[in-house]
């Protein structure tokens, strides 16, 4: 019966499968269902292709690139661990990676040329790149002739991007284990090439940098990517408590040209002043719709001043504000929130919705994260509530006020969530 339905109905029905592995069973029923389920199957299993750049992984990528039906569904290439659990081997192990005298990867090597060919001519819709350091418990910081560092992988993708003038929409570097980008493995020639800068300015919309930022060549490269991408809409900066974060944000404040961001995520920023943070945010006040703070530590000023700045300085397009696990002043006082307790009628006045994230701290469950979604006067009221009803709790300081220490679920009219997505 199912095989007699039109393709659109079949695709709609099988989207309700609880386990995506059941798609394999559907495709084994008959040839008609195999063909009619192709779109949902390929979108589910081949939207994002992962590779650790080992010979076996590259062979799999080549087979996908050669498949006339599946290749067009690939949207994203993620360089990292392509298994379910962290691997012991580093990236690219088993291949031969030629290098220049400076230690940077040679973009004319056979493997690099093959990758460029697949992405430019076969995987024509794959325009989102991501590099992670999920391979191995101790990823190699310095690549060798037979293996790659995460920095090598990022440089390889940049070289392919530049060599083919690919219209890349998204570029993400997300390092957790090694944390540091090796400045000796970046090619400034690649970043300064005309095709690369033309593509960067015209097509890039999503950018994420997550590593331990240092004042080196990658600092300059990151800043250049942000300020050159004229059509950038989403920017995520997660500097892992780096001492160079303040300098990077200060540079953005003074940059001659910045993109009209709509979505800004700031995480793991250490000892940044409230004035610097507010000045940087103001550069995007005319376009910003979503703002996310996670583990941001103000060295001076207060979070109340940050929320007041957002409320008063023309952030009229803001639709979502998130603050989680944030700190204030040199004593690292944790910022906790109680907007609905401080203002019991807030939920009735706001058209939007609050979400809260609680965590155990100093023996009690406390609301350390808050998100509000809404527009117009509702957002203004929410920002005012966040400004006036947050409080600071110190590990060795006086006890908390009392009522904000209730168990999760007592925050009132708001949803409790495990994490903010």
Order of alpha helices (4+ residues) and beta strands (2+ residues): alpha-alpha-alpha-alpha-beta-alpha-beta-alpha-beta-alpha-beta-alpha-alpha-beta-alpha-beta-alpha-beta-alpha-beta-alpha-beta-beta-beta-alpha-alpha-beta-beta-alpha-beta-beta
